[in-house]
Amino acid sequence: MKAIVCMNDLGGIGYKNDLPWRSRAEMSFFREVTVGNGNNAVVMGRKTYDSLKKKPLPKRRNYVFTRDASKSRKYEEDCIMESSLANILLLESTDIFEDVFIIGGEAIYELFAPFIDTIYVSHIHNTNNCDVFFPINLDLYKKKELFNLTDENGQNITIAKYSLYDDDK
């Protein structure tokens, strides 16, 4: 299973259920990786889904992991409410999706941490105030810096791939 996250220099990933920064360049990278060839799934928590204004991310199958999926109202067809960890883990072992990405928030990253072998990290170099932090110890992974960029707001961002395996795709 894979994960993708944008974090600042303090490990922060969110503030008041929103991103504490804006970066079209980083969002473009996120979209490119999670859409892939158009046959990927993303898994997020309910709070993350709420921060998206309850609209699924296009060109990806959206899974919202929640404690009680039975309380869900009608959602768009590319969004599935799920409360079973086992069902989410099964997504990786089928040929339905090319890749399955955990996209947040903090509790969802922590819950799926034992199953994540690859993490794409956008290190946005700032110290913006955050109240949510990335809970996975990246020191357990091998880091491969992919590229650096300066976004439209002058923010410096380092994009890296962390993997448990050298031969990870």
DSSP file (Angstrom, degrees, kcal/mol; ACC not computed):
  #  RESIDUE AA STRUCTURE BP1 BP2  ACC     N-H-->O    O-->H-N    N-H-->O    O-->H-N    TCO  KAPPA ALPHA  PHI   PSI    X-CA   Y-CA   Z-CA
    1    1 A M              0   0    0      0, 0.0   116,-2.8     0, 0.0   117,-1.3   0.000 360.0 360.0 360.0 149.0    0.0    0.0    0.0
    2    2 A K  E     -ab 101 118A   0     98,-2.1   100,-2.6   114,-0.2     2,-0.3  -0.755 360.0-162.4-115.1 161.4    1.1    3.5   -0.7
    3    3 A A  E     -ab 102 119A   0    115,-2.0   117,-2.7    -2,-0.3     2,-0.3  -0.952   1.5-161.6-136.1 158.5    0.6    6.9    1.0
    4    4 A I  E     + b   0 120A   0     98,-2.0     2,-0.3    -2,-0.3   117,-0.2  -0.995  17.9 162.7-141.9 139.5    1.1   10.5   -0.1
    5    5 A V  E     - b   0 121A   0    115,-2.4   117,-2.6    -2,-0.3     2,-0.5  -0.994  31.2-143.5-153.9 150.9    1.4   13.5    2.1
    6    6 A C  E     + b   0 122A   0     -2,-0.3     2,-0.3   115,-0.2   117,-0.2  -0.992  33.4 171.0-115.2 124.5    2.5   17.1    2.1
    7    7 A M  E     - b   0 123A   0    115,-2.3   117,-2.5    -2,-0.5     6,-0.2  -0.956  25.4-129.7-135.0 153.1    4.2   18.2    5.3
    8    8 A N  E >   - b   0 124A   0      4,-2.0     3,-2.2    -2,-0.3   117,-0.2  -0.267  46.0 -83.1 -91.0-175.7    6.0   21.2    6.5
    9    9 A D  T 3  S+     0   0    0    117,-2.0   118,-0.1   115,-0.5   116,-0.1   0.654 130.3  52.1 -64.5 -15.3    9.4   21.3    8.3
   10   10 A L  T 3  S-     0   0    0    116,-0.4    -1,-0.3   118,-0.1     3,-0.1   0.337 121.3-105.0 -99.4   4.9    7.7   20.6   11.6
   11   11 A G  S <  S+     0   0    0     -3,-2.2   123,-2.6     1,-0.3    -2,-0.1   0.534  70.1 152.9  82.8   6.6    5.9   17.5   10.3
   12   12 A G  E     +H  133   0B   0    121,-0.2    -4,-2.0     1,-0.1    -1,-0.3  -0.441  21.2 170.5 -73.1 142.8    2.6   19.4   10.2
   13   13 A I  E     +     0   0B   0    119,-3.0     2,-0.3     1,-0.3   120,-0.2   0.481  59.7  12.7-126.8 -11.1    0.0   18.4    7.7
   14   14 A G  E     -H  132   0B   0    118,-1.4   117,-2.3     5,-0.1   118,-1.5  -0.998  45.8-156.7-163.4 162.7   -3.1   20.3    8.6
   15   15 A Y  B >  S-I   18   0C   0      3,-2.8     3,-0.5    -2,-0.3   115,-0.1  -0.926  82.4 -14.7-149.2 121.8   -4.7   23.2   10.6
   16   16 A K  T 3  S-     0   0    0     -2,-0.3     3,-0.1     1,-0.2    -1,-0.0   0.899 127.0 -54.0  51.3  47.4   -8.4   23.4   11.5
   17   17 A N  T 3  S+     0   0    0      1,-0.2     2,-0.3     0, 0.0    -1,-0.2   0.826 124.1  85.1  58.2  37.9   -9.3   20.7    9.1
   18   18 A D  B <  S-I   15   0C   0     -3,-0.5    -3,-2.8    34,-0.0    -1,-0.2  -0.947  89.7 -84.1-151.4 169.7   -7.7   22.4    6.1
   19   19 A L        -     0   0    0     -2,-0.3    -5,-0.1    -5,-0.2    -6,-0.0  -0.655  30.4-143.1 -77.9 135.2   -4.3   22.7    4.5
   20   20 A P  S    S+     0   0    0      0, 0.0     2,-0.3     0, 0.0    -1,-0.1   0.246  82.0  33.6 -84.7  15.9   -2.2   25.4    6.2
   21   21 A W  S    S-     0   0    0    107,-0.1     2,-0.4     2,-0.0    -2,-0.1  -0.961  73.1-130.3-155.8 166.0   -0.7   26.5    2.9
   22   22 A R        +     0   0    0     -2,-0.3     2,-0.2   131,-0.0   131,-0.1  -0.993  29.5 159.9-125.3 133.9   -1.7   26.8   -0.8
   23   23 A S     >  -     0   0    0     -2,-0.4     4,-2.3     1,-0.1     5,-0.2  -0.757  21.5-172.2-156.1 104.8    0.4   25.4   -3.6
   24   24 A R  H  > S+     0   0    0     -2,-0.2     4,-2.1     1,-0.2     5,-0.1   0.873  92.6  56.1 -63.0 -36.0   -0.9   24.7   -7.0
   25   25 A A  H  > S+     0   0    0      2,-0.2     4,-1.7     1,-0.2    -1,-0.2   0.913 109.6  44.1 -63.7 -43.2    2.4   23.0   -8.0
   26   26 A E  H  > S+     0   0    0      2,-0.2     4,-2.6     1,-0.2    -1,-0.2   0.907 112.5  51.9 -69.3 -40.2    2.2   20.6   -5.0
   27   27 A M  H  X S+     0   0    0     -4,-2.3     4,-2.6     1,-0.2    -1,-0.2   0.860 107.1  54.2 -63.4 -34.3   -1.5   19.8   -5.7
   28   28 A S  H  X S+     0   0    0     -4,-2.1     4,-2.6     2,-0.2    -1,-0.2   0.908 108.8  48.0 -64.8 -42.1   -0.6   19.1   -9.3
   29   29 A F  H  X S+     0   0    0     -4,-1.7     4,-2.5     2,-0.2     5,-0.2   0.934 111.5  50.4 -62.6 -46.1    2.0   16.6   -8.2
   30   30 A F  H  X S+     0   0    0     -4,-2.6     4,-2.6     1,-0.2     5,-0.3   0.928 112.8  46.4 -56.2 -47.8   -0.6   15.0   -5.8
   31   31 A R  H  X S+     0   0    0     -4,-2.6     4,-2.4     1,-0.2     5,-0.4   0.924 111.7  50.9 -62.7 -46.0   -3.1   14.7   -8.6
   32   32 A E  H  X S+     0   0    0     -4,-2.6     4,-1.9     1,-0.2    -2,-0.2   0.919 115.1  42.1 -59.1 -45.8   -0.6   13.3  -11.1
   33   33 A V  H  < S+     0   0    0     -4,-2.5    -2,-0.2     1,-0.2    -1,-0.2   0.926 118.0  43.7 -69.6 -45.7    0.6   10.6   -8.6
   34   34 A T  H  < S+     0   0    0     -4,-2.6    -2,-0.2    -5,-0.2    -1,-0.2   0.790 116.4  46.2 -77.4 -25.9   -2.8    9.6   -7.3
   35   35 A V  H >< S+     0   0    0     -4,-2.4     3,-2.8    -5,-0.3     4,-0.5   0.895  80.2 156.3 -76.9 -41.5   -4.6    9.6  -10.7
   36   36 A G  T 3< S-     0   0    0     -4,-1.9    -1,-0.2    -5,-0.4    -2,-0.1  -0.310  77.8 -13.9  55.1-127.2   -1.8    7.6  -12.3
   37   37 A N  T 3  S-     0   0    0     -3,-0.1    -1,-0.3    -2,-0.0    -2,-0.1   0.255 106.7 -93.4 -89.0  11.2   -3.2    5.8  -15.3
   38   38 A G  S <  S+     0   0    0     -3,-2.8    -2,-0.2    21,-0.1    -3,-0.1   0.584 108.0  94.7  90.4  11.1   -6.7    6.5  -14.2
   39   39 A N        +     0   0    0     -4,-0.5    59,-3.3    21,-0.1    60,-0.5  -0.263  57.7 112.7-128.7  46.7   -7.2    3.2  -12.3
   40   40 A N  E     -c   99   0A   0     19,-0.5    21,-2.3    -5,-0.3     2,-0.3  -0.753  49.9-143.9-116.9 163.5   -6.2    4.1   -8.8
   41   41 A A  E     -cd 100  61A   0     58,-2.3    60,-2.6    -2,-0.3     2,-0.4  -0.933   6.6-153.9-123.0 149.9   -8.1    4.4   -5.4
   42   42 A V  E     -cd 101  62A   0     19,-2.6    21,-2.8    -2,-0.3     2,-0.5  -0.965   5.0-156.4-121.8 143.4   -7.6    6.9   -2.6
   43   43 A V  E     +cd 102  63A   0     58,-3.0    60,-2.9    -2,-0.4    61,-0.5  -0.977  22.5 161.1-121.3 127.4   -8.4    6.2    1.0
   44   44 A M  E     -cd 104  64A   0     19,-2.6    21,-3.4    -2,-0.5    61,-0.3  -0.925  36.6-106.0-139.8 163.5   -9.2    9.0    3.4
   45   45 A G  E  >  - d   0  65A   0     59,-2.2     4,-2.3    -2,-0.3    21,-0.2  -0.387  39.3-103.9 -82.5 168.8  -10.8    9.6    6.7
   46   46 A R  H  > S+     0   0    0     19,-0.9     4,-2.8     1,-0.2     5,-0.2   0.875 120.1  54.0 -63.1 -38.4  -14.2   11.3    7.1
   47   47 A K  H  > S+     0   0    0      2,-0.2     4,-1.9     1,-0.2    -1,-0.2   0.905 109.3  48.3 -64.5 -40.1  -12.6   14.6    8.3
   48   48 A T  H  > S+     0   0    0      2,-0.2     4,-0.8     1,-0.2    -1,-0.2   0.922 111.9  49.9 -63.8 -42.7  -10.4   14.7    5.2
   49   49 A Y  H ><>S+     0   0    0     -4,-2.3     5,-1.6     1,-0.2     3,-1.1   0.917 108.7  52.3 -61.5 -42.9  -13.4   14.0    3.0
   50   50 A D  H ><5S+     0   0    0     -4,-2.8     3,-1.7     1,-0.3    -1,-0.2   0.870 103.2  58.4 -60.1 -36.4  -15.3   16.8    4.7
   51   51 A S  H 3<5S+     0   0    0     -4,-1.9    -1,-0.3     1,-0.3    -2,-0.2   0.710  98.0  60.9 -67.9 -18.0  -12.5   19.1    4.0
   52   52 A L  T X<5S-     0   0    0     -3,-1.1     3,-0.6    -4,-0.8    -1,-0.3   0.236 123.7-106.8 -87.9  12.7  -13.0   18.3    0.3
   53   53 A K  T < 5 -     0   0    0     -3,-1.7    -3,-0.2     1,-0.2    -2,-0.2   0.804  65.3 -70.3  62.6  31.4  -16.5   19.8    0.6
   54   54 A K  T 3 <S+     0   0    0     -5,-1.6    -1,-0.2     1,-0.2    -4,-0.1   0.850 103.4 127.2  56.2  39.7  -17.9   16.2    0.5
   55   55 A K    <   -     0   0    0     -3,-0.6    -1,-0.2    -6,-0.4    20,-0.0  -0.995  60.2-119.9-123.9 130.4  -17.0   15.8   -3.2
   56   56 A P        -     0   0    0      0, 0.0    23,-0.1     0, 0.0     5,-0.0  -0.300  31.6-102.2 -66.9 152.0  -14.9   12.9   -4.4
   57   57 A L    >   -     0   0    0     21,-0.1     3,-0.9     1,-0.1   -15,-0.1  -0.601  47.9-112.9 -71.1 129.3  -11.5   13.5   -6.1
   58   58 A P  T 3  S+     0   0    0      0, 0.0    -1,-0.1     0, 0.0     3,-0.1  -0.246  91.1  19.3 -68.6 153.3  -12.1   13.0   -9.8
   59   59 A K  T 3  S+     0   0    0      1,-0.1   -19,-0.5   -21,-0.0     2,-0.3   0.642 110.8  84.0  65.9  19.6  -10.6   10.1  -11.9
   60   60 A R  S <  S-     0   0    0     -3,-0.9     2,-0.5   -21,-0.1   -19,-0.2  -0.987  84.0-114.1-142.9 146.2   -9.9    8.1   -8.7
   61   61 A R  E     -d   41   0A   0    -21,-2.3   -19,-2.6    -2,-0.3     2,-0.5  -0.754  37.5-146.1 -79.9 126.6  -12.2    5.7   -6.7
   62   62 A N  E     -de  42  79A   0     16,-3.1    18,-3.1    -2,-0.5     2,-0.5  -0.837  16.1-171.7-101.6 125.8  -12.6    7.4   -3.3
   63   63 A Y  E     -de  43  80A   0    -21,-2.8   -19,-2.6    -2,-0.5     2,-0.7  -0.975   7.8-158.8-114.3 127.4  -12.9    5.4   -0.1
   64   64 A V  E     -de  44  81A   0     16,-2.8    18,-3.0    -2,-0.5     2,-0.6  -0.927  10.0-149.5-107.9 113.9  -13.9    7.2    3.0
   65   65 A F  E     +de  45  82A   0    -21,-3.4   -19,-0.9    -2,-0.7     2,-0.3  -0.739  30.7 160.1 -87.0 120.2  -12.9    5.2    6.1
   66   66 A T        -     0   0    0     16,-2.6     3,-0.4    -2,-0.6    -2,-0.0  -0.954  50.3-118.5-140.2 154.9  -15.3    6.0    8.9
   67   67 A R  S    S+     0   0    0     -2,-0.3     2,-0.4     1,-0.3    16,-0.1   0.847 109.0  25.5 -63.4 -33.6  -16.3    4.3   12.2
   68   68 A D    >   +     0   0    0      1,-0.1     3,-1.4    14,-0.1    -1,-0.3  -0.752  60.1 173.5-138.2  88.7  -19.9    3.9   11.1
   69   69 A A  G >  S+     0   0    0     -3,-0.4     3,-1.5    -2,-0.4    12,-0.1   0.696  75.0  74.4 -67.5 -19.1  -20.5    3.8    7.3
   70   70 A S  G 3  S+     0   0    0      1,-0.3    -1,-0.3    13,-0.0    -2,-0.0   0.726  88.7  60.2 -68.7 -19.4  -24.2    3.0    7.9
   71   71 A K  G <  S+     0   0    0     -3,-1.4    -1,-0.3     2,-0.0    -2,-0.2   0.494  80.6 119.4 -84.3  -2.5  -24.8    6.6    8.9
   72   72 A S    <   -     0   0    0     -3,-1.5     3,-0.1    -4,-0.1     2,-0.1  -0.317  55.7-142.2 -68.2 144.2  -23.6    7.9    5.5
   73   73 A R        -     0   0    0      1,-0.2     2,-0.3    -2,-0.0    -1,-0.1  -0.186  51.0 -56.5 -84.3-172.3  -26.0    9.8    3.3
   74   74 A K        -     0   0    0     -2,-0.1     2,-0.3     1,-0.0    -1,-0.2  -0.533  63.0-172.2 -70.5 133.0  -26.0    9.4   -0.4
   75   75 A Y        -     0   0    0     -2,-0.3     4,-0.1     4,-0.2   -20,-0.1  -0.821  32.2 -82.3-122.1 163.5  -22.6   10.1   -1.9
   76   76 A E    >   -     0   0    0     -2,-0.3     3,-1.8     1,-0.1    -1,-0.1  -0.185  47.7-102.8 -64.4 160.8  -21.5   10.3   -5.5
   77   77 A E  T 3  S+     0   0    0      1,-0.3    -1,-0.1    -3,-0.0    -2,-0.0   0.737 118.1  57.1 -62.8 -25.8  -20.7    7.2   -7.3
   78   78 A D  T 3  S+     0   0    0    -17,-0.1   -16,-3.1   -22,-0.0     2,-0.4   0.161  96.4  78.7 -91.1  20.8  -16.9    7.4   -7.1
   79   79 A C  E <   -e   62   0A   0     -3,-1.8     2,-0.5   -18,-0.2   -16,-0.2  -0.986  57.3-174.2-132.8 123.8  -17.1    7.6   -3.3
   80   80 A I  E     -e   63   0A   0    -18,-3.1   -16,-2.8    -2,-0.4     2,-0.4  -0.969  18.1-141.9-120.8 125.5  -17.6    4.6   -1.0
   81   81 A M  E     +e   64   0A   0     -2,-0.5     2,-0.4   -18,-0.2   -16,-0.2  -0.721  28.9 179.6 -82.9 131.3  -18.1    4.8    2.7
   82   82 A E  E     +e   65   0A   0    -18,-3.0   -16,-2.6    -2,-0.4   -14,-0.1  -0.997  28.3 174.9-139.4 137.6  -16.2    2.0    4.5
   83   83 A S        +     0   0    0     -2,-0.4     2,-0.6   -18,-0.2     3,-0.1   0.325  59.6  92.9-120.2   4.1  -15.8    1.0    8.1
   84   84 A S     >  -     0   0    0      1,-0.2     4,-1.6     2,-0.0     5,-0.2  -0.886  53.8-163.5-105.8 116.6  -13.9   -2.3    7.7
   85   85 A L  H  > S+     0   0    0     -2,-0.6     4,-2.5     1,-0.2     5,-0.2   0.903  93.7  57.0 -58.0 -42.0  -10.1   -2.2    7.8
   86   86 A A  H  > S+     0   0    0      1,-0.2     4,-1.9     2,-0.2    -1,-0.2   0.886 103.5  52.8 -59.4 -40.4  -10.1   -5.7    6.2
   87   87 A N  H  > S+     0   0    0      1,-0.2     4,-0.7     2,-0.2    -1,-0.2   0.893 110.0  47.6 -64.5 -38.8  -12.1   -4.5    3.2
   88   88 A I  H >< S+     0   0    0     -4,-1.6     3,-1.0     1,-0.2     4,-0.5   0.918 110.6  51.8 -66.9 -42.4   -9.7   -1.6    2.6
   89   89 A L  H >X S+     0   0    0     -4,-2.5     3,-1.0     1,-0.3     4,-0.6   0.826 101.2  62.6 -64.5 -30.5   -6.7   -3.9    2.8
   90   90 A L  H >X S+     0   0    0     -4,-1.9     3,-0.7     1,-0.2     4,-0.5   0.771  86.8  73.5 -64.8 -25.3   -8.3   -6.3    0.3
   91   91 A L  H X< S+     0   0    0     -3,-1.0     3,-0.7    -4,-0.7     6,-0.5   0.850  94.4  52.8 -57.6 -34.4   -8.1   -3.5   -2.3
   92   92 A E  H <4 S+     0   0    0     -3,-1.0    -1,-0.3    -4,-0.5    -2,-0.2   0.801 105.8  53.0 -70.6 -29.8   -4.4   -4.0   -2.6
   93   93 A S  H << S+     0   0    0     -3,-0.7    -1,-0.2    -4,-0.6     2,-0.2   0.416  99.1  75.4 -92.2   3.1   -4.7   -7.8   -3.2
   94   94 A T  S << S-     0   0    0     -3,-0.7     3,-0.3    -4,-0.5    -3,-0.0  -0.621  80.5-125.9-106.3 170.5   -7.1   -7.5   -6.1
   95   95 A D  S    S+     0   0    0     -2,-0.2    -3,-0.1     1,-0.2    -4,-0.1   0.225  86.3  98.5 -95.8  13.0   -6.5   -6.5   -9.7
   96   96 A I  S    S+     0   0    0     -5,-0.2     2,-0.4     1,-0.1    -1,-0.2   0.923  86.2  33.2 -66.9 -44.3   -9.2   -3.9   -9.5
   97   97 A F        -     0   0    0     -6,-0.5   -57,-0.2    -3,-0.3     3,-0.1  -0.876  62.3-147.4-118.5 146.2   -6.8   -1.0   -8.9
   98   98 A E  S    S+     0   0    0    -59,-3.3     2,-0.3    -2,-0.4   -58,-0.2   0.939  89.3   3.0 -70.2 -48.6   -3.3   -0.3  -10.1
   99   99 A D  E     - c   0  40A   0    -60,-0.5   -58,-2.3   -65,-0.1     2,-0.5  -0.987  60.3-151.7-139.6 149.0   -2.4    1.6   -6.9
  100  100 A V  E     - c   0  41A   0     -2,-0.3   -98,-2.1   -60,-0.2     2,-0.5  -0.991  19.3-163.1-120.7 123.6   -4.2    2.3   -3.6
  101  101 A F  E     -ac   2  42A   0    -60,-2.6   -58,-3.0    -2,-0.5     2,-0.5  -0.915  16.2-145.1-113.5 130.1   -3.1    5.5   -1.8
  102  102 A I  E     +ac   3  43A   0   -100,-2.6   -98,-2.0    -2,-0.5   -58,-0.2  -0.820  22.5 177.5 -83.6 125.8   -3.7    6.5    1.8
  103  103 A I  E     -     0   0A   0    -60,-2.9   -59,-0.2    -2,-0.5     2,-0.2   0.314  33.4-178.7-119.9   8.3   -4.2   10.3    1.7
  104  104 A G  E     - c   0  44A   0    -61,-0.5   -59,-2.2     1,-0.2    -1,-0.4  -0.461  54.8-129.9 116.7 175.0   -5.0   11.2    5.3
  105  105 A G     >  -     0   0    0    -61,-0.3     4,-2.7    -2,-0.2     3,-0.4   0.372  58.9 -95.2 -88.5-154.9   -5.6   12.5    7.8
  106  106 A E  H  > S+     0   0    0      1,-0.2     4,-2.3     2,-0.2     5,-0.2   0.873 121.6  47.4 -52.9 -49.9   -3.4   11.8   10.8
  107  107 A A  H  > S+     0   0    0      1,-0.2     4,-2.3     2,-0.2    -1,-0.2   0.852 112.7  50.1 -65.1 -34.5   -5.5    9.0   12.3
  108  108 A I  H  > S+     0   0    0     -3,-0.4     4,-2.3     2,-0.2    -2,-0.2   0.910 110.0  49.7 -72.0 -42.4   -5.8    7.2    8.9
  109  109 A Y  H  X S+     0   0    0     -4,-2.7     4,-1.0     1,-0.2    -2,-0.2   0.933 113.6  47.4 -58.0 -44.6   -2.1    7.4    8.3
  110  110 A E  H  < S+     0   0    0     -4,-2.3     3,-0.4    -5,-0.2    -2,-0.2   0.910 111.3  50.1 -64.7 -43.1   -1.5    6.0   11.7
  111  111 A L  H  < S+     0   0    0     -4,-2.3    -1,-0.2     1,-0.2    -2,-0.2   0.895 118.6  37.1 -62.3 -41.7   -4.0    3.2   11.3
  112  112 A F  H >X S+     0   0    0     -4,-2.3     3,-2.3     1,-0.2     4,-0.6   0.482  85.8 105.1 -92.2  -2.8   -2.6    2.1    8.0
  113  113 A A  G >< S+     0   0    0     -4,-1.0     3,-1.2    -3,-0.4    -1,-0.2   0.833  74.7  57.4 -48.4 -42.8    1.1    2.6    8.8
  114  114 A P  G 34 S+     0   0    0      0, 0.0    -1,-0.3     0, 0.0    -2,-0.1   0.694 111.2  44.3 -65.1 -14.2    1.8   -1.1    9.3
  115  115 A F  G <4 S+     0   0    0     -3,-2.3     2,-0.5    -4,-0.1    -2,-0.2   0.438  89.1 101.1-108.5  -2.4    0.6   -1.8    5.7
  116  116 A I    <<  +     0   0    0     -3,-1.2  -114,-0.2    -4,-0.6     3,-0.1  -0.751  33.7 167.0 -92.1 123.0    2.3    1.1    3.9
  117  117 A D        +     0   0    0   -116,-2.8    47,-2.3    -2,-0.5    48,-0.4   0.585  67.8  38.7-107.3 -14.3    5.5    0.3    2.0
  118  118 A T  E     -bF   2 163A   0   -117,-1.3  -115,-2.0    45,-0.2     2,-0.4  -0.999  60.6-174.1-140.0 134.5    5.9    3.5   -0.1
  119  119 A I  E     -bF   3 162A   0     43,-2.8    43,-3.1    -2,-0.4     2,-0.6  -0.988  12.8-154.1-131.3 123.8    5.2    7.1    0.9
  120  120 A Y  E     -bF   4 161A   0   -117,-2.7  -115,-2.4    -2,-0.4     2,-0.5  -0.866  22.3-168.8 -92.6 123.9    5.4   10.1   -1.5
  121  121 A V  E     -bF   5 160A   0     39,-2.9    39,-2.7    -2,-0.6     2,-0.8  -0.961  21.0-160.5-122.7 126.8    6.2   13.2    0.6
  122  122 A S  E     -bF   6 159A   0   -117,-2.6  -115,-2.3    -2,-0.5     2,-1.0  -0.914  16.6-156.9 -98.0 107.2    6.1   16.8   -0.5
  123  123 A H  E     -bF   7 158A   0     35,-3.3    35,-2.3    -2,-0.8     2,-0.7  -0.759   6.8-163.3 -87.2 102.2    8.3   18.5    2.0
  124  124 A I  E     -bF   8 157A   0   -117,-2.5     2,-1.8    -2,-1.0  -115,-0.5  -0.794  19.1-131.6 -90.5 119.3    7.1   22.1    1.9
  125  125 A H        +     0   0    0     31,-2.8    31,-0.4    -2,-0.7     2,-0.3  -0.503  65.8  95.1 -83.4  84.7    9.7   24.2    3.6
  126  126 A N        -     0   0    0     -2,-1.8  -117,-2.0    29,-0.1  -116,-0.4  -0.935  66.3-133.4-152.9 173.4    7.8   26.4    6.0
  127  127 A T        +     0   0    0     -2,-0.3     3,-0.1  -119,-0.2    -2,-0.1  -0.180  42.5 164.0-125.1  38.2    6.9   26.4    9.7
  128  128 A N        -     0   0    0      1,-0.1     2,-0.2  -116,-0.1  -118,-0.1  -0.191  50.7 -89.6 -55.8 149.3    3.2   27.3    9.3
  129  129 A N        +     0   0    0   -109,-0.1     2,-0.3     2,-0.0    -1,-0.1  -0.428  54.7 177.7 -63.7 129.7    1.1   26.7   12.4
  130  130 A C        -     0   0    0     -2,-0.2  -115,-0.3    -3,-0.1     3,-0.1  -0.964  30.9-171.9-134.0 150.9   -0.4   23.1   12.3
  131  131 A D  S    S+     0   0    0   -117,-2.3     2,-0.4    -2,-0.3  -116,-0.2   0.294  78.5  60.1-120.7   5.0   -2.6   21.1   14.7
  132  132 A V  E     -H   14   0B   0   -118,-1.5  -119,-3.0   -26,-0.0  -118,-1.4  -0.999  68.1-168.3-134.0 136.1   -2.3   17.8   12.8
  133  133 A F  E     -H   12   0B   0     -2,-0.4  -121,-0.2  -121,-0.3  -122,-0.1  -0.891  31.8-100.8-129.7 154.2    1.0   16.0   12.2
  134  134 A F        -     0   0    0   -123,-2.6   -28,-0.1    -2,-0.3  -129,-0.0  -0.618  32.6-163.4 -74.2 121.4    2.2   13.1   10.1
  135  135 A P        +     0   0    0      0, 0.0     2,-0.4     0, 0.0    -1,-0.1   0.463  53.4  99.3 -91.6  -1.0    2.5   10.1   12.5
  136  136 A I  S    S-     0   0    0      1,-0.0     2,-0.9     2,-0.0   -26,-0.1  -0.726  73.3-126.1 -94.2 133.8    4.7    7.7   10.5
  137  137 A N    >   -     0   0    0     -2,-0.4     3,-1.5     1,-0.2     4,-0.1  -0.652  19.8-167.5 -76.5 105.1    8.4    7.5   11.3
  138  138 A L  G >  S+     0   0    0     -2,-0.9     3,-1.8     1,-0.3    -1,-0.2   0.651  77.1  79.7 -71.4 -14.2   10.1    8.1    8.0
  139  139 A D  G 3  S+     0   0    0      1,-0.3    -1,-0.3     3,-0.0     4,-0.1   0.679  83.6  64.8 -65.0 -15.8   13.5    7.0    9.4
  140  140 A L  G <  S+     0   0    0     -3,-1.5    -1,-0.3     2,-0.1     2,-0.3   0.559  98.8  67.6 -80.6  -8.0   12.2    3.4    8.8
  141  141 A Y  S <  S-     0   0    0     -3,-1.8     2,-0.5    -4,-0.1    23,-0.2  -0.736  86.7-112.9-113.3 157.9   12.1    4.0    5.1
  142  142 A K  E     -G  163   0A   0     21,-3.2    21,-2.4    -2,-0.3     2,-0.4  -0.804  36.2-139.0 -88.7 128.6   14.8    4.5    2.4
  143  143 A K  E     -G  162   0A   0     -2,-0.5     2,-0.4    19,-0.2    19,-0.2  -0.730  21.5-178.4 -95.9 135.0   14.6    8.0    1.0
  144  144 A K  E     -G  161   0A   0     17,-2.3    17,-2.7    -2,-0.4     2,-0.4  -0.953  22.2-140.9-129.1 112.0   15.0    8.9   -2.6
  145  145 A E  E     -G  160   0A   0     -2,-0.4    15,-0.3    15,-0.2     3,-0.1  -0.585  18.4-175.8 -72.7 126.6   14.8   12.6   -3.5
  146  146 A L  E     -     0   0A   0     13,-2.7     2,-0.3    -2,-0.4    14,-0.2   0.907  54.1 -41.5 -91.7 -49.9   12.9   13.0   -6.7
  147  147 A F  E     -G  159   0A   0     12,-1.5    12,-3.1     2,-0.0    -1,-0.3  -0.979  44.4-124.3-170.2 166.8   13.1   16.7   -7.4
  148  148 A N  E     +G  158   0A   0     -2,-0.3     2,-0.3    10,-0.2    10,-0.2  -0.898  28.6 175.5-117.9 149.8   12.9   20.2   -5.9
  149  149 A L  E     -G  157   0A   0      8,-2.5     8,-3.0    -2,-0.3     2,-0.5  -0.988  28.5-137.9-149.1 159.1   10.6   23.0   -7.0
  150  150 A T  E     -G  156   0A   0     -2,-0.3     6,-0.2     6,-0.2    -2,-0.0  -0.990  33.0-144.1-115.6 123.1    9.6   26.5   -6.1
  151  151 A D    >   -     0   0    0      4,-2.5     3,-2.1    -2,-0.5  -128,-0.1  -0.089  32.7 -85.6 -83.3-176.9    5.9   27.0   -6.4
  152  152 A E  T 3  S+     0   0    0      1,-0.3    -1,-0.1     2,-0.1  -129,-0.1   0.646 128.1  52.7 -63.7 -17.0    3.8   30.0   -7.5
  153  153 A N  T 3  S-     0   0    0   -131,-0.1    -1,-0.3     2,-0.1     3,-0.1   0.317 120.4-105.1-100.2   6.1    4.0   31.4   -4.0
  154  154 A G  S <  S+     0   0    0     -3,-2.1     2,-0.4     1,-0.3    -2,-0.1   0.587  72.1 147.0  80.8  10.6    7.8   31.2   -3.7
  155  155 A Q        -     0   0    0      1,-0.0    -4,-2.5   -31,-0.0     2,-0.4  -0.648  45.8-133.0 -81.9 133.6    7.6   28.2   -1.4
  156  156 A N  E     - G   0 150A   0    -31,-0.4   -31,-2.8    -2,-0.4     2,-0.4  -0.733  26.5-173.5 -86.7 133.3   10.4   25.7   -1.8
  157  157 A I  E     -FG 124 149A   0     -8,-3.0    -8,-2.5    -2,-0.4     2,-0.5  -0.994  15.2-158.3-132.2 131.7    9.3   22.1   -1.9
  158  158 A T  E     -FG 123 148A   0    -35,-2.3   -35,-3.3    -2,-0.4     2,-0.5  -0.955  12.1-154.1-108.6 123.0   11.3   18.9   -2.0
  159  159 A I  E     +FG 122 147A   0    -12,-3.1   -13,-2.7    -2,-0.5   -12,-1.5  -0.856  22.8 171.0 -98.7 126.5    9.5   15.9   -3.4
  160  160 A A  E     -FG 121 145A   0    -39,-2.7   -39,-2.9    -2,-0.5     2,-0.5  -0.943  28.4-141.5-135.8 155.3   10.8   12.5   -2.1
  161  161 A K  E     -FG 120 144A   0    -17,-2.7   -17,-2.3    -2,-0.3     2,-0.5  -0.981  14.9-162.5-117.3 126.0    9.8    8.9   -2.2
  162  162 A Y  E     +FG 119 143A   0    -43,-3.1   -43,-2.8    -2,-0.5     2,-0.4  -0.930  16.5 175.8-109.5 129.7   10.3    6.8    0.9
  163  163 A S  E     -FG 118 142A   0    -21,-2.4   -21,-3.2    -2,-0.5   -45,-0.2  -0.980  38.7-148.2-138.5 146.5   10.3    3.0    0.4
  164  164 A L  S    S+     0   0    0    -47,-2.3     2,-0.4    -2,-0.4   -46,-0.1   0.703  91.8  49.2 -78.0 -20.3   10.8   -0.1    2.5
  165  165 A Y  S >  S-     0   0    0    -48,-0.4     3,-0.9     1,-0.1    -1,-0.1  -0.934  71.0-141.8-126.1 143.1   12.2   -1.9   -0.6
  166  166 A D  T 3  S+     0   0    0     -2,-0.4    -1,-0.1     1,-0.2    -2,-0.0   0.837 104.4  50.2 -66.7 -33.7   14.9   -0.9   -3.1
  167  167 A D  T 3  S+     0   0    0      2,-0.0    -1,-0.2    -4,-0.0     2,-0.0   0.227  77.8 136.5 -94.0  14.6   12.9   -2.5   -6.0
  168  168 A D    <         0   0    0     -3,-0.9    -5,-0.0     1,-0.2   -50,-0.0  -0.361 360.0 360.0 -64.8 139.1    9.6   -0.8   -5.2
  169  169 A K              0   0    0     -2,-0.0    -1,-0.2   -51,-0.0    -3,-0.0   0.498 360.0 360.0 -77.1 360.0    7.9    0.5   -8.3
